[in-house]
Each structure stands twice: as structure tokens, then as C-alpha cells.
Amino acid sequence: MAEKKMIRKHSIVGDIFHWIKQSNQSVIIKQINSMESCGSEDGQVCVTSFFEELQKFGIRRDDPRLKTTVEILKDLCPNPTFDDFKVDAITFRHILADNYVFINKIFKNRLVVPDFDGFRNNIAKLYHDLIKIETGDADAWLKKINHLDENHFGISVCTVDGQRFSIGDATTPFSLQSLVRPITYGITLNEMGDEVHEYQGREPSGRKFGEICLDAKNKPFNPYVNPGGIMSASLLIQKIQPELDDLARKYEYVHNIFQQLAGGGMVQFNNSLFLSEKTCMDQDSALAYFMRENNCFPPGADIKQILDFYCQLQCLEMDCESNSVMAATLANGGICPITEKRILKFDVVENVLNLMSSCGMGIFSGQFAFNIGLPAISSECGAIMLVIPKIGGITIFSPKLDRLRNSVRGVEFCDQLTDIYRFHKYDSVLTGSKIDPTMEKSSTSTERDIQNILASANGDLVYLQRAFLNNVDLNLPDRNGRTPLHLAAAEGHLECVKFLMGVCQVDPDPKDRWHNSPLSEALRHRKTDVIEYMKTFSEEKSNLKQNGNPYQMMFKQNVTTI
């Protein structure tokens, strides 16, 4: 009894971590030590070499998820680069304690692109091949006003697990221009829901860049054309956060969301470009007044204020690195991969990507969808933001444009990338020699069970989704009888609970060795949202059993009824 009480004092996660650390943490330390660059004859770990090994997996030292580990190391070592700094295995184990799940996932090679080194090499090869392309011309106005160097070429990659790689001019800032529109549309949709579509259409325009036109219902064809961008600016001013009653505060609100989507990466404002654009807005002004004439805006729209805000947003600047993280956040269903914070709702991101697939590349969208089959959006500055759902985001910056105002090198990169990798939306139904970079090495059932439990404890919905799609049994318990549902409920991860119960249809009432169910654990830890959902789910299931399925098909006298 005394032993039982002592065990019950521990939190669920603490107990699981204790078990896993007993069986696996020493293995991870051994793995790190066994690497020639990390280990030493006296069994100590070289910290600099440890970070170099992480880099091979695509994980950077400045990754926000490693913040605690880096801070502890800075306290122990006065040298900020940790040159020749070594620690013994026991000390290193304590240093990694808060990041154990993440480090375990890395060194067990469970990131979304296991062979990231090979993936990185292929991206670099494409870069060196494409830099030879000299065709196309930069936007004349941006080249003159913003001193745009048409020879710039940079590529940056970020996966949904935060694996990153950049090459070329990936840290050169560029003004977002059209690239701002999927995000402003996403913000309005996140706050307003389907009301947004009372003001925005959802069809490709089929019109050339800059044409003054609306759809048959007198709405912008979609949020990614010029009228759609102006409409998003109007909705942000008039419908979103009305307490922010001046443009400065509204700008700060939107800028903050951009920074969150980019994981704290570079998002800045180009004031000189803004002042120049304000003097050359005749076409946008004509378009805005045309929209007002056709009753497009909500009542009380101030055209001058809307155009100022629209122009401000277009003059936001990012670089390939920060923009690729933003693309990866969209690929990850609205959760930033490097901060693991949800910024946009999942269904919002789904709508954003749907329209990027059909409208993001202007009048080239149909051909792009046919050839490449991925959501993307291009900008007149020469940047393309490419989203590979559930895998990652890639940003390509090369100012030389083709006759349809898309980056020549950017489009060619996307085309060649999908020739190498199985990224096209319909590649799964084809046979061929394309590579699937997400293919994982085989793992033991025990390793999979541990990863499922860790994912549930940490709210890693993406991992659970991958496990489900790979036919992993998410009912399997640990040695104490705790299932992933026990862990998700105890830690209050509502989205994981919904996924396990609603989609995976796991046993909703399994008992652990202490006869606790997931619901009793949620009650013990006071996870109100989870408790409410689990009770409602049980009641609905009970009613279904008693009354039968209301949608069950009945056959009587040759008549089918529902």
C-alpha cells in the first residue's frame, strides 16, 4: 500500500518520463557519445559537437525549443560558443532533462524528413543549377523605388518538425506585397468565421494583374487578387478588434501575428517603400472607389484609411528564413513548428491553403496546380511561398519575373522539386521513381508505443495523426496500463483527446493498473474542457446505442428511407 501511495503522488507525465528515462535516456547519451565528433575517450560529451550533430538533422542551436538547454549551458560555460566545452554523461542528462522528448525524437530519427542531409543536398543542387538561369526581368517600379537587386537568389526550407536549411540570399529582406494576402485573409477568417465570405469570393479571377473587376456577385474574386487584399484590409479595420481604434494599434496587432507565424523571425516595415507607394496608388484608389460604388465594403468604410492600411501591410518585409517558417506554420495546420504554439485554427488554414492552390499564382494558378500540385503564392517582388502540407514550407526569392509576373527561378525550382520528390497532391496514385522524403526507418513496437505516449503527454497532434495514418494501434498501453488517451486527458490536450476518441475511435474507458480511466484522470487534474468533451461524447454514444443510428438506412416495401 505504501508503495502504491508513493507512486500515486507522481504526476502522470512524471511517471511516464521516469520509466522512459530509465530505459532509454542512457541509450540516447550512448548514441551521442558514440558519434565520433561528440564523444571523447573519458566518456564526456563535447557540447559544440553535440550542436553540430543536431545541425545535421536540421535543428539549429537557436531553435526556441532548445532555449532551456542553451541557458543552462551558458550558466556553466562562460564562452558563448561552447568551444571545447565538455560535460560528463550525468551532468549532460540533467541539462537535457527539459528537452528530453525533443532530443529523443531527433536522435531516434523520428523527424518528418529522416534523411534531412540528403534532402538538403538535393535543394543545394537545385540552387546551383538554377542560379545559371538569367532570363526574366525584375519589376521595374520596385527595382527603381526599392533598389531591388535582380540578381538575388535565395531558398529557405522549414519542415513541420522545425528542420531548417537555407542557401544563397536567404537573409536578404524583401517586401511581401501579395504574399501578405493569405495571412490577412487567415486572420479575418480566424476572427470572423464564414462571415468573411459575405465579402470575399472564392474563385480564380482568370484576369490579368491589376484589372479593375469584380465577380458576378460584386465581390472580389478571391482574397489574393488586389480587390481581395483591399477587402481584407477593410475587414481588419472595421470588423476585427474594434477596440484598436487607430491604424498604429491595428498595425501592431497584425504585425504581432506575422511574427508569431514566423516563430519570432524577421518581420519589419519598410517606411521608405511605404511613402513611395502612397504617391503611386492611382490604380488601387480607382479600384477601391469602384468597390465602394458596388457596395462591397461594410457600412462606414473610410477609403483613405483602408488604402493606407493596405499599403502598410504590403510594405512589410521578411526574408526567406522567416517566411519559410510562416509557410511551415501553414503546413502544420496553424501551429508554428519552432515554438509549438497554435496561431491559426486548423479549419482556417485549410481554407487558406485551398485558395492558395486555386488562386495563389494569379492566372498561372491552373497550370501550377496541374504541374506542381501544391499550395503556393507569388509576389511581384520575386518571392514564392510554397506550402507542402504536413511536411513543411519553402520560400524562394529571385526577383526576375516571367511574362505572368512570377519568379522564373522560383517556378522552375517548384517544378524540379516535384520531379524529384513525391510532393504533388496526386502523386500517391501514381507509380514512378519519385522519392518520398518522409519515409521512416522501421522501428520496434516498443519504440512506437513510447513515442505515442510521449506525443499524447505533450499534445503532439501531428505525431498522433501520422501514427494513425500508418495504422499504429493507439489503444496500446504502457506497462502500467496507461493508454495515449490517459495521458492526453490528464494533461488537458483537448485536440488530442478529440482526435483519439472521434477519429481513431479508441476505447474511451480503458483502466490502468490503479483502475483509473481517462475521464477520472481528467477530473483529478481538473481539465475542464476535456471533462466536458468526454462526458458529451459518452452521452452521445449512449444515446446512439439506445435509439439506434438516425442515419441508418432502412429497407421496407422496396422503399429506401433514412
C-alpha positions as CSV (number, residue, x, y, z in Angstrom):
1,M,0.0,0.0,0.0
2,A,2.8,2.4,0.9
3,E,4.4,1.8,-2.5
4,K,1.1,2.4,-4.2
5,K,0.6,5.7,-2.4
6,M,4.1,6.9,-3.2
7,I,3.6,6.1,-6.9
8,R,0.3,8.0,-7.0
9,K,1.9,11.1,-5.7
10,H,3.8,11.5,-9.0
11,S,2.1,13.2,-11.9
12,I,1.2,11.0,-14.9
13,V,3.8,12.6,-17.1
14,G,6.4,12.4,-14.4
15,D,5.9,8.7,-14.0
16,I,6.0,8.1,-17.7
17,F,9.1,10.2,-18.1
18,H,10.7,8.3,-15.2
19,W,10.0,5.0,-16.9
20,I,11.3,6.1,-20.3
21,K,14.4,7.7,-18.8
22,Q,15.2,4.5,-17.0
23,S,15.0,2.5,-20.2
24,N,16.0,5.0,-22.9
25,Q,17.9,8.1,-21.7
26,S,21.1,6.2,-21.2
27,V,20.7,4.9,-24.7
28,I,20.4,8.4,-26.1
29,I,23.5,9.5,-24.1
30,K,25.3,6.5,-25.5
31,Q,24.2,7.4,-29.0
32,I,25.5,10.9,-28.6
33,N,28.8,9.7,-27.1
34,S,29.2,7.1,-29.9
35,M,29.3,9.8,-32.5
36,E,33.0,10.4,-33.3
37,S,32.6,14.2,-33.1
38,C,30.7,14.2,-29.8
39,G,32.3,11.6,-27.6
40,S,35.7,11.5,-26.0
41,E,37.9,8.8,-24.5
42,D,36.9,9.8,-21.0
43,G,33.2,9.4,-21.8
44,Q,32.5,13.1,-21.7
45,V,30.2,14.9,-24.3
46,C,31.6,17.7,-26.4
47,V,28.8,20.4,-26.4
48,T,29.9,22.1,-29.6
49,S,29.9,18.8,-31.4
50,F,26.5,17.9,-29.9
51,F,25.0,21.0,-31.6
52,E,26.8,20.2,-34.8
53,E,25.1,16.8,-34.8
54,L,21.8,18.5,-34.2
55,Q,22.5,20.6,-37.3
56,K,22.9,17.5,-39.4
57,F,19.2,16.7,-38.6
58,G,18.3,20.3,-39.5
59,I,17.9,21.6,-35.9
60,R,19.6,24.8,-35.1
61,R,21.2,26.0,-31.9
62,D,18.9,29.0,-31.7
63,D,15.8,26.8,-32.0
64,P,13.3,28.2,-29.4
65,R,12.7,24.6,-28.2
66,L,16.3,24.3,-27.0
67,K,16.2,27.6,-25.1
68,T,16.3,26.0,-21.6
69,T,19.2,23.7,-22.5
70,V,21.2,26.6,-24.0
71,E,20.5,28.8,-21.0
72,I,21.8,26.1,-18.6
73,L,24.9,25.6,-20.7
74,K,25.6,29.4,-20.7
75,D,25.5,29.3,-16.9
76,L,28.0,26.5,-16.9
77,C,30.3,27.8,-19.7
78,P,31.4,31.5,-19.9
79,N,32.2,31.0,-23.6
80,P,29.0,31.7,-25.7
81,T,30.2,29.4,-28.5
82,F,30.9,26.5,-26.0
83,D,34.3,25.9,-27.7
84,D,36.0,22.7,-26.4
85,F,33.4,22.6,-23.5
86,K,32.7,19.1,-22.3
87,V,30.5,17.6,-19.6
88,D,30.1,14.2,-18.1
89,A,27.1,12.0,-19.0
90,I,25.3,12.5,-15.7
91,T,25.5,16.3,-16.0
92,F,24.5,16.2,-19.6
93,R,21.5,14.1,-18.7
94,H,20.4,16.8,-16.3
95,I,21.0,19.5,-18.9
96,L,18.8,17.7,-21.4
97,A,16.0,17.0,-18.9
98,D,13.5,19.6,-20.1
99,N,14.2,18.9,-23.7
100,Y,14.3,15.1,-23.4
101,V,11.3,14.4,-25.6
102,F,12.5,16.6,-28.4
103,I,16.1,15.3,-28.2
104,N,14.8,11.7,-28.1
105,K,12.7,12.3,-31.2
106,I,15.8,13.7,-33.0
107,F,18.3,11.0,-32.2
108,K,15.7,8.3,-32.8
109,N,15.4,9.7,-36.3
110,R,11.7,10.4,-35.9
111,L,11.5,13.8,-37.5
112,V,9.3,14.3,-40.6
113,V,12.3,14.2,-43.0
114,P,14.6,11.4,-41.6
115,D,17.3,11.8,-44.3
116,F,17.5,15.6,-44.0
117,D,21.1,15.6,-45.1
118,G,20.1,14.0,-48.4
119,F,17.1,16.4,-48.7
120,R,19.4,19.4,-48.1
121,N,21.9,18.2,-50.7
122,N,19.2,18.0,-53.3
123,I,17.9,21.5,-52.5
124,A,21.5,22.8,-52.8
125,K,22.0,21.1,-56.1
126,L,18.8,22.7,-57.5
127,Y,20.0,26.1,-56.3
128,H,23.3,25.7,-58.1
129,D,21.6,24.5,-61.2
130,L,19.0,27.3,-61.2
131,I,21.3,30.2,-60.4
132,K,22.6,29.8,-64.0
133,I,19.2,30.9,-65.4
134,E,19.4,34.6,-66.4
135,T,16.0,35.1,-68.2
136,G,13.3,37.4,-66.9
137,D,13.2,41.0,-65.7
138,A,12.6,42.4,-62.2
139,D,9.6,44.6,-61.6
140,A,10.7,48.0,-63.0
141,W,8.9,50.0,-60.3
142,L,10.3,48.0,-57.3
143,K,13.7,48.0,-58.9
144,K,13.7,51.8,-59.1
145,I,12.0,52.6,-55.8
146,N,13.2,49.8,-53.6
147,H,16.7,49.4,-55.2
148,L,15.8,45.8,-55.8
149,D,18.8,43.7,-57.0
150,E,17.5,41.4,-59.7
151,N,20.5,39.0,-59.2
152,H,19.4,38.0,-55.7
153,F,18.6,34.3,-55.3
154,G,17.8,32.6,-52.0
155,I,16.0,29.5,-50.8
156,S,14.9,28.5,-47.3
157,V,13.3,25.4,-46.0
158,C,11.5,24.7,-42.7
159,T,9.7,21.4,-42.0
160,V,6.8,20.9,-39.6
161,D,9.3,19.5,-37.1
162,G,11.4,22.7,-37.4
163,Q,14.2,21.2,-39.6
164,R,15.8,24.1,-41.4
165,F,18.1,24.8,-44.3
166,S,18.9,27.9,-46.2
167,I,21.2,28.7,-49.2
168,G,22.0,31.8,-51.1
169,D,20.5,35.2,-50.3
170,A,18.1,33.7,-47.7
171,T,18.6,36.6,-45.3
172,T,18.0,39.4,-47.8
173,P,14.8,41.3,-46.9
174,F,12.0,41.6,-49.5
175,S,8.7,43.4,-49.3
176,L,5.8,40.9,-49.0
177,Q,3.4,42.6,-51.4
178,S,1.0,39.9,-52.5
179,L,2.5,37.4,-50.0
180,V,0.7,39.2,-47.2
181,R,-2.7,38.3,-48.5
182,P,-3.1,34.6,-47.4
183,I,-2.2,35.8,-43.9
184,T,-4.6,38.8,-43.8
185,Y,-7.3,36.5,-45.1
186,G,-6.4,33.9,-42.5
187,I,-6.6,36.5,-39.7
188,T,-10.1,37.7,-40.8
189,L,-11.3,34.1,-41.1
190,N,-9.9,33.2,-37.7
191,E,-11.8,36.0,-36.1
192,M,-15.0,36.3,-38.2
193,G,-15.5,32.7,-39.4
194,D,-17.7,32.3,-42.6
195,E,-18.9,35.9,-42.3
196,V,-15.7,36.8,-44.3
197,H,-17.2,35.1,-47.4
198,E,-20.1,37.6,-47.4
199,Y,-17.4,40.0,-48.6
200,Q,-14.8,37.7,-50.4
201,G,-15.3,35.4,-53.3
202,R,-13.6,32.0,-53.6
203,E,-13.0,31.7,-57.4
204,P,-9.9,32.2,-59.6
205,S,-10.3,35.5,-61.4
206,G,-8.9,34.5,-64.8
207,R,-8.0,38.2,-65.2
208,K,-4.6,39.9,-65.8
209,F,-2.8,41.5,-62.9
210,G,-4.3,44.9,-61.9
211,E,-7.6,44.6,-63.8
212,I,-10.5,46.6,-62.2
213,C,-13.2,44.0,-62.0
214,L,-15.4,42.1,-59.5
215,D,-17.2,38.7,-59.7
216,A,-20.9,38.2,-60.6
217,K,-21.9,39.0,-57.0
218,N,-20.0,42.2,-56.9
219,K,-17.3,40.8,-54.6
220,P,-13.6,40.4,-55.1
221,F,-13.0,37.1,-57.0
222,N,-10.8,35.8,-54.1
223,P,-8.7,37.3,-51.2
224,Y,-5.5,37.0,-53.2
225,V,-6.2,39.5,-56.0
226,N,-5.8,43.2,-55.5
227,P,-9.6,43.8,-54.6
228,G,-9.3,40.9,-52.2
229,G,-6.3,42.4,-50.5
230,I,-8.1,45.7,-50.1
231,M,-11.2,44.0,-48.7
232,S,-9.1,42.1,-46.1
233,A,-7.6,45.5,-45.1
234,S,-11.1,46.8,-44.7
235,L,-12.3,43.9,-42.6
236,L,-9.2,44.1,-40.4
237,I,-10.0,47.8,-39.7
238,Q,-13.8,47.6,-39.4
239,K,-14.5,44.1,-38.1
240,I,-11.5,42.8,-36.2
241,Q,-10.6,44.0,-32.7
242,P,-12.7,47.2,-32.8
243,E,-11.2,48.4,-29.6
244,L,-8.0,49.0,-31.5
245,D,-9.3,52.3,-32.9
246,D,-6.3,53.7,-34.7
247,L,-4.1,52.4,-37.5
248,A,-1.0,52.3,-35.4
249,R,-2.5,49.8,-32.9
250,K,-4.2,47.8,-35.6
251,Y,-0.8,47.6,-37.5
252,E,0.9,46.4,-34.3
253,Y,-1.8,43.7,-33.9
254,V,-1.3,42.3,-37.4
255,H,2.5,42.6,-37.2
256,N,2.5,40.6,-34.0
257,I,0.6,37.8,-35.7
258,F,3.0,37.7,-38.5
259,Q,5.9,37.4,-36.0
260,Q,4.2,34.6,-34.2
261,L,3.6,32.8,-37.5
262,A,7.3,33.3,-38.3
263,G,8.4,31.9,-34.9
264,G,9.8,35.3,-33.8
265,G,11.8,35.6,-37.1
266,M,12.4,38.8,-39.0
267,V,9.2,40.8,-39.8
268,Q,9.9,44.5,-40.4
269,F,8.4,47.6,-42.0
270,N,10.0,49.4,-45.0
271,N,8.9,53.0,-44.4
272,S,10.6,54.5,-47.5
273,L,8.8,52.0,-49.7
274,F,5.5,52.8,-48.0
275,L,6.0,56.6,-48.6
276,S,6.8,55.9,-52.3
277,E,3.9,53.5,-52.8
278,K,1.5,56.1,-51.3
279,T,2.3,58.5,-54.1
280,C,1.6,55.9,-56.8
281,M,-1.7,54.4,-55.8
282,D,-4.0,55.7,-58.5
283,Q,-5.0,52.2,-59.7
284,D,-5.6,50.9,-56.2
285,S,-7.6,54.1,-55.4
286,A,-9.7,53.6,-58.5
287,L,-10.3,50.0,-57.6
288,A,-11.3,50.9,-54.0
289,Y,-13.8,53.5,-55.1
290,F,-15.2,51.1,-57.7
291,M,-15.7,48.6,-54.9
292,R,-17.4,51.2,-52.8
293,E,-19.7,52.1,-55.7
294,N,-20.7,48.4,-55.9
295,N,-21.4,48.2,-52.1
296,C,-18.5,45.8,-51.4
297,F,-17.4,47.2,-48.1
298,P,-19.1,47.0,-44.7
299,P,-21.0,50.3,-43.9
300,G,-18.9,53.3,-42.9
301,A,-15.8,52.3,-44.8
302,D,-13.1,55.1,-44.9
303,I,-11.4,54.6,-48.3
304,K,-8.3,56.6,-47.5
305,Q,-7.8,54.8,-44.2
306,I,-8.3,51.4,-45.9
307,L,-5.8,52.2,-48.6
308,D,-3.2,53.4,-46.1
309,F,-3.5,50.2,-44.1
310,Y,-3.5,48.0,-47.3
311,C,-0.3,49.8,-48.4
312,Q,1.3,49.4,-44.9
313,L,0.7,45.7,-44.9
314,Q,2.2,45.3,-48.4
315,C,5.3,47.1,-47.3
316,L,6.0,44.5,-44.5
317,E,9.4,42.9,-45.1
318,M,10.6,39.4,-44.4
319,D,13.4,37.2,-45.6
320,C,13.4,33.6,-46.9
321,E,14.2,32.2,-43.5
322,S,11.4,33.9,-41.6
323,N,8.9,33.4,-44.4
324,S,9.7,29.7,-44.7
325,V,8.8,29.3,-41.0
326,M,5.5,31.0,-41.8
327,A,4.9,28.6,-44.7
328,A,5.7,25.7,-42.4
329,T,3.2,27.0,-39.8
330,L,0.5,26.8,-42.6
331,A,1.8,23.3,-43.5
332,N,1.5,22.3,-39.8
333,G,-2.2,23.3,-39.6
334,G,-1.6,26.7,-37.9
335,I,0.9,25.6,-35.3
336,C,4.4,27.2,-35.5
337,P,6.9,24.3,-35.7
338,I,9.7,26.0,-33.8
339,T,7.6,27.5,-30.9
340,E,4.8,24.8,-31.0
341,K,2.2,27.5,-30.4
342,R,-1.1,27.5,-32.3
343,I,-1.6,30.8,-34.2
344,L,-4.5,30.0,-36.6
345,K,-7.3,27.5,-36.3
346,F,-6.9,24.3,-38.3
347,D,-10.1,24.9,-40.5
348,V,-8.9,28.4,-41.2
349,V,-5.5,27.1,-42.5
350,E,-7.4,24.6,-44.6
351,N,-9.4,27.4,-46.4
352,V,-6.2,29.5,-46.8
353,L,-4.4,26.6,-48.5
354,N,-7.4,25.6,-50.6
355,L,-7.4,29.1,-52.1
356,M,-3.6,29.2,-52.5
357,S,-3.9,26.0,-54.6
358,S,-6.5,27.5,-56.9
359,C,-5.7,31.2,-56.9
360,G,-2.3,31.9,-55.4
361,M,-0.3,32.1,-58.6
362,G,-2.5,34.5,-60.5
363,I,-3.6,33.5,-64.0
364,F,-0.8,30.8,-63.8
365,S,-2.6,29.1,-60.9
366,G,-4.3,26.4,-63.1
367,Q,-1.0,25.4,-64.8
368,F,0.8,25.5,-61.5
369,A,-1.8,23.2,-59.8
370,F,-1.5,20.8,-62.8
371,N,2.3,20.6,-62.9
372,I,3.2,21.0,-59.2
373,G,0.0,20.3,-57.3
374,L,0.9,22.3,-54.1
375,P,-0.5,25.5,-52.5
376,A,1.7,28.5,-53.3
377,I,1.5,32.2,-53.7
378,S,3.8,34.5,-55.7
379,S,4.6,38.2,-55.4
380,E,5.8,40.9,-57.8
381,C,9.0,41.2,-55.6
382,G,10.0,37.8,-57.0
383,A,9.2,35.6,-53.9
384,I,7.2,32.4,-53.9
385,M,5.9,30.9,-50.7
386,L,5.4,27.2,-51.2
387,V,3.5,25.0,-48.7
388,I,3.8,21.2,-48.6
389,P,1.0,20.2,-46.2
390,K,2.1,18.1,-43.2
391,I,5.8,18.3,-44.4
392,G,7.0,21.9,-44.5
393,G,7.3,25.2,-46.2
394,I,9.8,26.6,-48.7
395,T,10.4,30.2,-49.7
396,I,12.2,31.1,-52.9
397,F,13.3,34.6,-53.6
398,S,14.5,35.6,-57.1
399,P,13.3,39.0,-58.5
400,K,13.5,38.1,-62.2
401,L,9.9,37.6,-63.4
402,D,8.3,35.9,-66.4
403,R,5.6,37.4,-68.5
404,L,2.9,36.3,-66.0
405,R,4.8,38.2,-63.2
406,N,6.0,35.0,-61.4
407,S,9.6,34.4,-60.4
408,V,11.4,32.5,-63.3
409,R,13.7,30.6,-61.0
410,G,11.0,30.2,-58.3
411,V,8.6,28.4,-60.7
412,E,11.4,26.3,-62.1
413,F,12.5,25.3,-58.6
414,C,9.0,24.2,-57.7
415,D,8.7,22.2,-61.0
416,Q,12.1,20.4,-60.5
417,L,11.4,19.8,-56.8
418,T,8.2,17.9,-57.6
419,D,10.1,15.9,-60.3
420,I,12.4,14.6,-57.5
421,Y,10.0,14.2,-54.6
422,R,6.6,12.8,-54.2
423,F,5.0,16.1,-53.2
424,H,2.4,16.6,-55.9
425,K,-1.1,16.2,-54.4
426,Y,-1.9,13.2,-56.7
427,D,1.5,11.5,-56.6
428,S,0.2,8.9,-54.2
429,V,-2.0,7.4,-57.0
430,L,0.9,7.2,-59.5
431,T,3.9,4.8,-59.7
432,G,7.3,6.0,-60.5
433,S,10.8,6.7,-59.2
434,K,10.0,9.8,-57.2
435,I,11.4,9.9,-53.6
436,D,9.1,10.1,-50.5
437,P,11.4,12.0,-48.1
438,T,9.1,11.3,-45.2
439,M,9.7,7.5,-45.3
440,E,10.8,6.4,-41.8
441,K,13.1,3.6,-41.0
442,S,11.4,0.7,-39.3
443,S,11.0,0.9,-35.6
444,T,10.2,-1.6,-32.9
445,S,6.7,-1.8,-31.4
446,T,8.1,-0.7,-28.0
447,E,9.6,2.4,-29.5
448,R,6.3,3.3,-31.3
449,D,4.4,2.8,-28.0
450,I,6.8,5.1,-26.2
451,Q,6.5,7.8,-28.9
452,N,2.7,7.6,-28.9
453,I,2.7,8.1,-25.1
454,L,5.1,11.0,-25.3
455,A,3.2,12.6,-28.1
456,S,-0.1,12.4,-26.1
457,A,1.6,13.8,-23.0
458,N,3.0,16.7,-24.9
459,G,0.0,17.4,-27.1
460,D,1.8,16.4,-30.3
461,L,-1.3,16.0,-32.5
462,V,0.8,15.8,-35.7
463,Y,2.7,12.8,-34.5
464,L,-0.6,11.1,-33.5
465,Q,-2.0,11.8,-36.9
466,R,1.0,10.3,-38.6
467,A,0.8,7.2,-36.3
468,F,-2.9,6.8,-37.1
469,L,-2.3,7.1,-40.9
470,N,0.4,4.4,-40.6
471,N,-2.1,2.0,-38.9
472,V,-0.5,2.2,-35.5
473,D,-2.8,0.9,-32.7
474,L,-3.3,3.9,-30.4
475,N,-5.1,1.7,-27.9
476,L,-1.9,0.1,-26.8
477,P,-1.0,0.9,-23.1
478,D,2.3,1.2,-21.3
479,R,3.4,-1.3,-18.7
480,N,1.1,0.5,-16.1
481,G,-1.9,0.2,-18.4
482,R,-2.0,3.8,-19.4
483,T,-3.0,4.5,-22.9
484,P,-2.3,7.6,-25.0
485,L,-5.9,8.7,-24.1
486,H,-5.0,8.6,-20.4
487,L,-2.0,10.9,-21.0
488,A,-3.8,13.3,-23.3
489,A,-6.8,13.6,-20.9
490,A,-4.6,14.1,-17.8
491,E,-2.5,16.8,-19.4
492,G,-5.6,18.6,-20.8
493,H,-4.7,18.3,-24.5
494,L,-8.2,18.6,-25.8
495,E,-7.4,18.4,-29.6
496,C,-5.5,15.1,-29.0
497,V,-8.4,13.8,-26.9
498,K,-10.9,14.7,-29.7
499,F,-8.6,13.1,-32.3
500,L,-8.2,9.8,-30.3
501,M,-11.9,9.5,-29.5
502,G,-13.6,11.0,-32.5
503,V,-11.3,9.9,-35.3
504,C,-9.2,7.0,-34.1
505,Q,-12.2,5.7,-32.1
506,V,-10.0,4.3,-29.3
507,D,-11.5,2.6,-26.2
508,P,-13.0,5.6,-24.3
509,D,-12.9,3.9,-20.9
510,P,-9.7,1.8,-20.5
511,K,-8.4,1.2,-17.0
512,D,-4.8,1.4,-15.9
513,R,-3.2,-0.7,-13.1
514,W,-4.9,1.6,-10.5
515,H,-8.3,1.2,-12.2
516,N,-8.3,4.9,-13.4
517,S,-9.9,5.8,-16.6
518,P,-9.0,8.8,-18.8
519,L,-12.1,10.6,-17.5
520,S,-11.1,10.1,-13.9
521,E,-7.6,11.4,-14.7
522,A,-9.1,14.5,-16.3
523,L,-11.3,15.0,-13.2
524,R,-8.3,14.5,-10.9
525,H,-6.2,17.1,-12.8
526,R,-9.2,19.5,-13.3
527,K,-9.1,19.6,-17.0
528,T,-12.5,21.2,-17.5
529,D,-12.6,21.3,-21.3
530,V,-11.6,17.6,-21.6
531,I,-14.1,16.6,-18.9
532,E,-16.9,18.3,-20.7
533,Y,-16.0,16.8,-24.1
534,M,-15.6,13.3,-22.8
535,K,-18.9,13.4,-20.9
536,T,-20.7,14.7,-24.0
537,F,-19.0,12.1,-26.2
538,S,-20.1,9.3,-23.8
539,E,-23.7,10.6,-23.7
540,E,-24.0,10.8,-27.5
541,K,-22.6,7.3,-27.8
542,S,-25.0,6.0,-25.2
543,N,-28.0,7.7,-27.0
544,L,-26.9,6.2,-30.3
545,K,-26.9,2.7,-28.8
546,Q,-30.3,3.2,-27.2
547,N,-32.1,4.9,-30.1
548,G,-30.1,3.5,-33.0
549,N,-28.3,5.5,-35.7
550,P,-30.6,8.2,-37.0
551,Y,-28.9,7.9,-40.4
552,Q,-29.1,4.2,-40.6
553,M,-30.7,3.1,-43.9
554,M,-34.0,1.1,-43.7
555,F,-35.5,-1.0,-46.4
556,K,-39.2,-1.6,-46.4
557,Q,-41.6,-2.4,-49.3
558,N,-39.0,-1.5,-51.9
559,V,-38.6,2.0,-50.5
560,T,-35.3,3.2,-49.0
561,T,-35.7,5.6,-46.1
562,I,-33.2,7.3,-43.8
